Amino acid sequence: MIPFAVLWYFLSLYIGNQAMLPTPIDVLRALVTLATGPELWGHMITSMRRIAVGYGLAIVFGLALGIFMGQVRLVHELVDPVIELLRPVSGIAWIPLALIILGVGDDLTMFILFYGSVFPMIINTIAGVRGSDPILIRAARTFGVSRFGLLTQVVLPGALPTILVGARISMGAAWMSIVAAELIGAPTGLGFAIEWYRQMLMTPKTISVIIVIGMLGYGSDRLLRYVRGRLTPWAVGLKVGE
């Protein structure tokens, strides 16, 4: 970090235009100013509320659909082409149409957030469910475990590490999606703050908000890593997604 900050400092001095590239000191001052006022906190709370709702819906829907597709071959064959058709399309591409249908505000941002974060959850859940140990499944069936018991006692515990990796990937996608949506389709939130300060040529504040988003995203990921370590301690050494 220190070499990057030094390079940034001298590059900003070379450019000599704060509106284009302020020094790290200018950005730190702007960050302190924002942190001591209500404006930044209001935008932050709004974005985090949208994340909580949209990401929560994506996790629940992605988990349920992923389990269903992983367990029932016919459902997988019918739904998988639709998912693979939609998955490469960025949520940003839907913003113009969503603006017409949903208007400016929470509905649009949470739709884009949901769209961007649900696919990693679906794909990882399917992979986890289909990657269940066949020996354990046969053993459970031998002991007369019901289909529901097989799912809850064998399949899901085995799939949980992969599912939690999907949850982490979805969280990163959620932050990227909500910032993009708020840049265009919301009158509040951290993405809106970035665009507002850019228009006002307040570049130090623009970069400060970007730093805040990075810190919130990092904190969210650390929280999910902690949850993964608590729920699947046997899988902590796995390198997938680390």
C-alpha positions as CSV (number, residue, x, y, z in Angstrom):
1,M,0.0,0.0,0.0
2,I,2.8,2.5,0.9
3,P,4.5,2.2,-2.5
4,F,1.2,2.6,-4.3
5,A,0.4,5.7,-2.1
6,V,3.9,7.2,-2.9
7,L,3.4,6.6,-6.6
8,W,-0.1,8.1,-6.5
9,Y,1.3,11.2,-4.7
10,F,4.0,11.9,-7.1
11,L,1.8,11.2,-10.1
12,S,-0.8,13.7,-8.8
13,L,1.9,16.3,-8.4
14,Y,3.1,15.7,-11.9
15,I,-0.4,16.1,-13.3
16,G,-1.0,19.2,-11.1
17,N,-4.8,19.2,-11.4
18,Q,-6.8,18.1,-8.3
19,A,-9.9,17.7,-10.4
20,M,-8.2,15.0,-12.4
21,L,-6.1,13.3,-9.8
22,P,-5.9,14.6,-6.2
23,T,-3.1,13.6,-3.8
24,P,-3.7,10.9,-1.2
25,I,-3.6,13.6,1.4
26,D,-6.5,15.5,-0.3
27,V,-8.5,12.3,-0.5
28,L,-7.8,11.5,3.2
29,R,-9.0,14.9,4.2
30,A,-12.2,14.6,2.1
31,L,-12.8,11.1,3.6
32,V,-12.5,12.5,7.2
33,T,-14.9,15.4,6.3
34,L,-17.4,13.0,4.8
35,A,-17.1,10.6,7.8
36,T,-17.8,13.4,10.3
37,G,-21.0,14.5,8.5
38,P,-24.4,12.9,7.9
39,E,-24.4,12.8,4.1
40,L,-22.0,9.9,3.6
41,W,-23.7,7.9,6.4
42,G,-27.1,8.4,4.8
43,H,-25.9,7.1,1.4
44,M,-24.1,4.2,3.1
45,I,-27.1,3.1,5.1
46,T,-29.3,3.3,2.0
47,S,-26.9,1.1,-0.1
48,M,-26.4,-1.4,2.7
49,R,-30.2,-1.7,3.1
50,R,-30.5,-2.4,-0.6
51,I,-27.7,-4.9,-0.4
52,A,-29.4,-6.7,2.5
53,V,-32.7,-7.1,0.7
54,G,-31.5,-7.8,-2.8
55,Y,-28.6,-10.0,-1.8
56,G,-30.9,-11.9,0.7
57,L,-33.4,-12.6,-2.0
58,A,-30.7,-13.7,-4.4
59,I,-29.3,-16.1,-1.8
60,V,-32.7,-17.6,-0.9
61,F,-33.9,-17.9,-4.6
62,G,-30.5,-19.1,-5.8
63,L,-30.2,-21.7,-3.1
64,A,-33.7,-23.1,-3.6
65,L,-33.4,-23.2,-7.4
66,G,-29.9,-24.6,-7.3
67,I,-31.0,-27.4,-5.0
68,F,-34.0,-28.2,-7.2
69,M,-31.9,-28.2,-10.4
70,G,-29.2,-30.3,-8.7
71,Q,-31.6,-32.9,-7.5
72,V,-34.1,-33.2,-10.5
73,R,-32.5,-33.8,-13.9
74,L,-35.6,-32.7,-15.8
75,V,-35.7,-29.3,-14.1
76,H,-32.0,-28.9,-14.8
77,E,-32.5,-29.6,-18.5
78,L,-35.4,-27.2,-18.7
79,V,-34.0,-24.3,-16.7
80,D,-30.3,-24.5,-17.4
81,P,-30.6,-23.1,-21.0
82,V,-32.5,-20.1,-19.7
83,I,-29.8,-19.4,-17.0
84,E,-27.0,-19.8,-19.5
85,L,-28.8,-17.4,-21.9
86,L,-29.2,-14.7,-19.2
87,R,-26.1,-15.2,-17.2
88,P,-23.6,-13.6,-19.7
89,V,-25.8,-10.5,-20.0
90,S,-24.6,-7.8,-17.6
91,G,-27.2,-6.3,-15.2
92,I,-26.2,-2.9,-16.6
93,A,-27.6,-3.9,-19.9
94,W,-31.1,-4.1,-18.3
95,I,-31.0,-0.6,-16.7
96,P,-32.5,1.3,-19.6
97,L,-35.5,-1.2,-19.8
98,A,-35.7,-1.4,-16.0
99,L,-35.9,2.4,-15.8
100,I,-39.0,2.4,-18.0
101,I,-40.7,-0.5,-16.1
102,L,-39.6,0.2,-12.5
103,G,-38.6,3.8,-12.5
104,V,-35.9,5.5,-10.5
105,G,-35.4,4.2,-6.9
106,D,-35.2,1.1,-4.8
107,D,-37.0,-1.3,-7.1
108,L,-34.6,-0.7,-10.0
109,T,-31.5,-0.9,-7.9
110,M,-32.6,-4.1,-6.0
111,F,-33.6,-5.7,-9.3
112,I,-30.2,-5.1,-10.8
113,L,-28.5,-6.2,-7.6
114,F,-30.6,-9.4,-7.5
115,Y,-29.9,-10.1,-11.2
116,G,-26.2,-9.7,-10.8
117,S,-25.8,-11.8,-7.6
118,V,-28.2,-14.6,-8.1
119,F,-26.4,-16.6,-10.8
120,P,-23.2,-17.4,-8.9
121,M,-25.4,-18.7,-6.1
122,I,-27.4,-20.9,-8.5
123,I,-24.3,-22.3,-10.3
124,N,-22.3,-23.1,-7.0
125,T,-25.3,-24.7,-5.4
126,I,-25.8,-27.0,-8.4
127,A,-22.2,-27.9,-8.3
128,G,-22.2,-28.6,-4.6
129,V,-25.3,-30.7,-4.7
130,R,-24.1,-32.7,-7.7
131,G,-20.7,-33.1,-6.1
132,S,-22.1,-35.1,-3.2
133,D,-20.2,-38.2,-2.2
134,P,-22.0,-41.1,-3.9
135,I,-20.7,-43.6,-1.2
136,L,-22.3,-41.6,1.5
137,I,-25.6,-41.4,-0.5
138,R,-25.6,-45.1,-1.0
139,A,-24.9,-45.7,2.7
140,A,-27.7,-43.4,3.7
141,R,-30.1,-45.2,1.4
142,T,-29.0,-48.6,2.7
143,F,-30.0,-47.4,6.3
144,G,-33.4,-46.3,5.0
145,V,-32.9,-42.6,5.1
146,S,-35.8,-40.7,3.5
147,R,-35.3,-38.5,0.4
148,F,-35.8,-35.4,2.6
149,G,-33.4,-36.7,5.2
150,L,-30.9,-37.6,2.5
151,L,-31.0,-34.0,1.3
152,T,-30.7,-32.4,4.7
153,Q,-28.3,-34.8,6.4
154,V,-26.0,-35.8,3.5
155,V,-26.3,-33.7,0.4
156,L,-26.5,-30.2,1.8
157,P,-23.8,-30.6,4.5
158,G,-21.5,-31.9,1.8
159,A,-22.4,-29.1,-0.6
160,L,-22.2,-26.3,2.0
161,P,-18.6,-25.3,1.4
162,T,-19.2,-24.8,-2.3
163,I,-22.5,-23.0,-1.6
164,L,-20.7,-20.6,0.8
165,V,-18.1,-19.9,-1.9
166,G,-21.0,-19.0,-4.2
167,A,-22.4,-16.7,-1.5
168,R,-19.0,-14.9,-1.4
169,I,-18.9,-14.5,-5.1
170,S,-22.5,-13.3,-5.1
171,M,-21.7,-10.6,-2.5
172,G,-18.9,-9.2,-4.7
173,A,-21.3,-9.2,-7.6
174,A,-23.9,-7.5,-5.5
175,W,-21.7,-4.6,-4.6
176,M,-20.6,-4.1,-8.3
177,S,-24.2,-4.3,-9.4
178,I,-25.7,-1.8,-6.9
179,V,-23.0,0.8,-7.6
180,A,-23.7,0.6,-11.3
181,A,-27.5,0.8,-10.7
182,E,-27.2,3.8,-8.3
183,L,-25.0,5.7,-10.7
184,I,-27.9,5.9,-13.2
185,G,-31.2,4.9,-11.5
186,A,-31.2,6.1,-7.9
187,P,-31.4,9.5,-6.2
188,T,-29.5,8.2,-3.1
189,G,-26.8,5.7,-2.3
190,L,-23.1,5.4,-2.7
191,G,-23.2,5.0,-6.4
192,F,-25.3,8.2,-6.7
193,A,-22.8,10.0,-4.4
194,I,-19.9,9.0,-6.8
195,E,-21.8,10.5,-9.8
196,W,-22.9,13.6,-7.8
197,Y,-19.4,14.5,-6.6
198,R,-18.0,13.8,-10.1
199,Q,-20.5,16.3,-11.6
200,M,-19.4,18.8,-9.0
201,L,-15.7,18.2,-9.8
202,M,-15.2,17.1,-6.2
203,T,-12.7,14.4,-7.2
204,P,-11.3,13.9,-3.6
205,K,-14.8,13.1,-2.4
206,T,-15.5,10.9,-5.4
207,I,-12.4,8.8,-4.6
208,S,-13.3,8.8,-0.9
209,V,-16.7,7.2,-1.7
210,I,-15.0,4.6,-3.9
211,I,-12.7,3.7,-1.0
212,V,-15.7,3.4,1.3
213,I,-17.3,1.0,-1.1
214,G,-14.1,-1.1,-1.2
215,M,-13.9,-1.2,2.6
216,L,-17.5,-2.3,2.9
217,G,-17.0,-5.0,0.2
218,Y,-13.9,-6.2,2.0
219,G,-15.7,-6.3,5.3
220,S,-18.6,-8.2,3.8
221,D,-16.2,-10.8,2.4
222,R,-14.4,-11.2,5.7
223,L,-17.7,-11.7,7.4
224,L,-18.7,-14.4,4.9
225,R,-15.3,-16.1,5.4
226,Y,-15.9,-16.1,9.1
227,V,-19.3,-17.7,8.6
228,R,-17.8,-20.3,6.3
229,G,-15.1,-21.1,8.9
230,R,-17.7,-21.5,11.6
231,L,-20.2,-23.6,9.6
232,T,-17.7,-25.7,7.6
233,P,-14.5,-25.9,9.8
234,W,-13.5,-29.1,7.9
235,A,-13.3,-27.1,4.7
236,V,-11.2,-24.2,5.9
237,G,-8.1,-25.5,4.2
238,L,-9.8,-25.6,0.8
239,K,-8.3,-23.1,-1.7
240,V,-11.4,-22.7,-3.8
241,G,-12.5,-19.1,-3.9
242,E,-9.8,-18.0,-1.5
